[in-house]
Amino acid sequence: MSLVGHDVPIHAPREIYRGLVERLKGDEHERGALITTHKIDLFEACRDLFDRIDENAQLCGESSCLSKREGLLWARATDPISAGRSLREFLPEDHWRKTSGEVLCLGAGGSAIAITVHLIKLAAAAQGPARITVVNRSEARLQSMRAIHARLNSALNIDYIENVDPRVNDELVRSLPPASLVINATGMGKDTPGSPITDAAMFPAGGLVWELNYRGELPFLRQALIQSAGRRLQVHDGWRYFIHGWAAVIEEVFDMEISEERIARIATLSEGERPART
């Protein structure tokens, strides 16, 4: 067995995505694929090439995993699974019941969709936050996310804000109640430079900060770490989310189960292989 990577530009032409998927589908020796940055674009370009699409992929309009079962090519969205596993590692099960914390998600791409879908399902079981606010530069992405959320028929309060000004994001962060969760799902600090907030932003007291990036300059992570002691923050980067993402795909592609104990061991062993923060 070998792992082979394919790097393509962000928002690559449709033909590139289709060529990769057609090759995977036609080669009996290729078992499947993990998809990172291109989950939505690849799914939209190749929907007709998939023999089966799982419930999460249908709901989210993306695929993070391609796998084969009995000669059929499956498109699966494993990110809601990975998001749930990652959140359980640092978010107490009764956190939302015991606090008035809300969620501010900066970004509306594939990871943001997966995380908010998971949180909405928690809210439906009376185990989620009372409000989610999503901010994104593109109104089109927000509309896509809104449509996905609408399919869940949730009564949860969700605000969708189109914004490109980090100072507006500062105010949104500052207005959050204590114990809220702030997520950087923009890709800024990794795929593009900068941070969605300025150094003037004030994180909620006793809050949780989740920087989904785990490599690059990571200014958002540094901004949170500077305030971590004074504001009593729990600050997490995206490394464990990355590991859970790989594990969920490996389970699907190779039709196996990876225990929580083995995930913890993989995380420990992989610490020395983490990409350097620049």
C-alpha positions in Angstrom: 0.0 0.0 0.0 1.2 3.5 -0.8 -0.2 7.0 -0.3 0.1 9.3 -3.3 -0.8 13.0 -3.0 -2.1 15.3 -5.7 -1.7 19.1 -5.2 -4.0 21.3 -7.3 -4.7 25.0 -7.1 -7.5 26.3 -4.9 -10.7 26.4 -7.0 -9.0 24.5 -9.8 -10.7 24.1 -13.2 -13.5 21.5 -13.3 -11.6 19.3 -15.7 -8.7 18.8 -13.2 -11.1 17.4 -10.6 -12.9 15.2 -13.1 -9.6 13.8 -14.4 -8.5 12.8 -10.9 -11.8 11.2 -10.0 -12.1 9.3 -13.3 -8.7 7.9 -12.9 -9.4 6.7 -9.3 -12.7 5.2 -10.4 -11.2 3.3 -13.3 -8.1 2.0 -11.5 -8.8 -1.2 -9.6 -5.7 -0.7 -7.5 -6.7 2.7 -6.1 -8.8 2.2 -3.0 -10.0 5.8 -2.4 -8.9 9.3 -1.5 -8.9 11.9 1.3 -9.9 15.3 0.1 -8.8 18.4 2.0 -9.1 22.0 0.6 -11.2 21.0 -2.4 -14.2 19.2 -0.8 -16.9 21.4 -2.2 -15.4 22.2 -5.6 -14.6 18.5 -6.3 -18.0 17.3 -5.3 -19.8 19.9 -7.5 -17.5 19.1 -10.5 -17.8 15.3 -10.2 -21.3 14.6 -8.7 -22.3 12.6 -11.8 -19.2 10.3 -11.5 -20.2 9.0 -8.1 -22.2 5.8 -7.9 -23.3 6.4 -4.3 -23.4 9.6 -2.2 -23.8 9.3 1.6 -26.3 11.3 3.7 -23.8 13.8 5.0 -22.4 14.4 1.5 -25.9 15.0 0.1 -26.6 17.4 3.0 -23.4 19.3 2.9 -22.8 19.4 -0.8 -19.2 18.2 -0.4 -17.0 15.1 -0.2 -14.0 14.6 2.0 -13.7 10.9 1.3 -13.9 8.8 -1.8 -14.1 5.0 -1.3 -15.1 1.9 -3.1 -17.5 -0.8 -2.1 -18.3 -3.8 -4.3 -17.1 -1.9 -7.4 -19.1 1.2 -6.7 -17.5 4.6 -6.0 -18.8 6.3 -2.9 -18.6 10.0 -2.1 -18.7 10.5 1.6 -18.6 13.6 3.9 -16.7 12.5 6.9 -16.0 16.0 8.3 -19.2 16.1 10.5 -17.8 12.8 12.1 -14.3 14.3 12.5 -15.8 17.6 13.9 -17.8 15.7 16.5 -14.8 13.6 17.6 -12.6 16.7 17.8 -15.1 18.8 19.8 -15.6 16.0 22.3 -11.9 16.1 23.1 -12.0 19.6 24.5 -15.7 20.5 24.9 -17.4 19.0 28.0 -20.6 17.2 27.1 -22.6 19.5 29.4 -20.9 22.7 28.4 -23.8 24.3 26.5 -26.3 23.3 29.2 -24.2 24.8 32.0 -23.2 28.0 30.3 -24.8 30.7 28.1 -21.9 30.4 25.6 -22.5 30.9 21.9 -20.6 30.0 18.8 -18.9 32.4 16.4 -17.6 30.7 13.3 -15.4 32.9 11.1 -15.7 31.3 7.6 -18.3 29.3 5.8 -16.4 26.7 3.8 -16.5 23.0 4.1 -15.1 22.6 7.6 -17.4 25.4 8.9 -20.4 23.6 7.4 -19.4 20.3 8.9 -18.9 21.8 12.4 -22.1 23.8 12.3 -24.1 20.7 11.1 -22.7 18.8 14.1 -23.6 21.6 16.5 -27.1 21.9 15.1 -27.7 18.2 15.6 -26.5 18.6 19.2 -28.9 21.5 19.7 -31.7 19.4 18.4 -30.9 17.0 21.2 -30.8 19.9 23.7 -27.0 19.5 24.0 -25.9 22.4 21.7 -25.4 26.2 21.9 -28.3 28.6 21.9 -26.9 30.6 19.0 -24.4 30.3 16.2 -23.1 33.3 14.2 -21.3 32.7 10.9 -19.2 35.3 9.2 -17.9 35.1 5.7 -16.5 37.3 2.9 -18.8 35.8 0.3 -22.5 36.0 0.4 -22.7 33.0 -2.0 -21.0 30.8 0.6 -23.3 32.0 3.3 -26.4 31.3 1.2 -25.1 27.8 0.5 -24.6 27.2 4.2 -28.0 28.6 5.0 -29.6 26.2 2.6 -27.9 23.2 4.2 -28.9 24.3 7.6 -32.5 24.7 6.5 -32.6 21.1 5.5 -32.1 20.2 9.1 -35.3 22.0 10.2 -33.6 23.3 13.3 -35.1 25.9 15.6 -31.6 27.1 16.6 -30.9 30.8 16.2 -28.3 31.2 13.4 -27.0 34.6 12.1 -25.3 34.8 8.8 -23.1 37.9 8.3 -21.3 39.0 5.1 -18.2 40.9 6.1 -14.6 41.6 5.0 -13.6 44.1 7.7 -11.7 42.5 10.6 -12.7 45.3 12.9 -16.3 44.2 12.5 -15.2 40.7 13.5 -13.5 42.2 16.5 -16.8 43.6 17.7 -18.6 40.3 17.2 -15.9 38.5 19.2 -16.1 41.2 21.9 -19.9 40.9 22.2 -19.9 37.1 22.9 -21.0 35.9 26.3 -18.6 34.1 28.6 -17.7 30.5 27.7 -18.4 31.0 24.0 -16.5 29.2 21.3 -14.7 31.2 18.6 -13.6 29.2 15.4 -11.3 30.4 12.7 -12.5 28.4 9.7 -11.4 31.0 7.1 -8.0 29.4 6.1 -6.4 32.8 6.9 -3.0 32.1 8.4 -2.5 29.0 6.2 -3.9 29.3 2.7 -4.0 33.1 2.7 -2.0 35.6 4.9 -3.3 37.4 8.0 -6.1 36.9 10.5 -9.9 37.5 10.4 -9.5 39.7 13.5 -7.1 42.4 14.7 -5.0 42.5 17.8 -7.7 44.6 19.4 -10.2 41.8 19.5 -11.1 40.6 23.0 -12.0 36.9 23.4 -14.9 35.9 25.8 -13.9 35.2 29.3 -13.6 31.5 30.0 -14.0 30.9 26.3 -12.8 28.3 23.8 -10.8 29.2 20.7 -10.4 26.8 17.9 -7.9 27.6 15.1 -8.6 25.0 12.5 -5.3 25.6 10.8 -2.3 23.7 12.2 0.5 25.0 10.0 1.5 28.4 8.5 1.9 31.7 10.2 -1.2 31.2 12.4 -1.6 34.8 13.6 -5.1 34.0 14.9 -3.7 31.3 17.1 -1.1 33.7 18.5 -3.7 36.4 19.2 -5.6 33.9 21.2 -2.6 32.5 23.1 -1.6 36.0 24.1 -5.0 36.4 25.9 -5.2 32.8 27.1 -4.0 33.4 30.7 -5.8 36.7 31.3 -9.1 35.6 29.7 -8.9 32.0 30.9 -9.1 30.7 27.4 -8.8 27.1 26.2 -6.9 27.4 22.9 -6.7 24.6 20.4 -5.3 24.4 16.9 -6.4 22.0 14.1 -3.9 19.2 14.5 -6.2 16.8 16.3 -9.0 17.7 13.8 -6.5 16.8 11.0 -5.8 13.4 12.6 -9.4 12.6 13.1 -10.0 13.6 9.5 -7.5 11.1 8.3 -8.7 8.4 10.7 -12.3 8.7 9.6 -11.3 8.4 5.9 -9.0 5.5 6.6 -11.9 3.7 8.3 -14.1 4.2 5.2 -11.5 3.5 2.6 -10.1 0.3 4.2 -13.4 -0.7 5.9 -12.0 -0.8 9.4 -12.5 0.8 12.8 -9.9 2.8 14.7 -10.4 3.0 18.4 -10.2 6.1 20.5 -7.1 4.6 22.3 -5.4 4.2 18.9 -6.3 7.7 17.9 -4.7 9.0 21.1 -1.6 7.0 20.4 -1.4 8.2 16.8 -1.7 11.8 18.0 1.1 11.2 20.5 3.4 9.6 18.0 2.7 12.2 15.4 3.7 15.2 17.6 7.2 15.1 16.2 6.0 15.2 12.6 3.8 18.3 13.0 4.6 21.0 10.4 6.4 23.9 11.9 4.5 27.1 12.7 6.2 29.9 10.7 
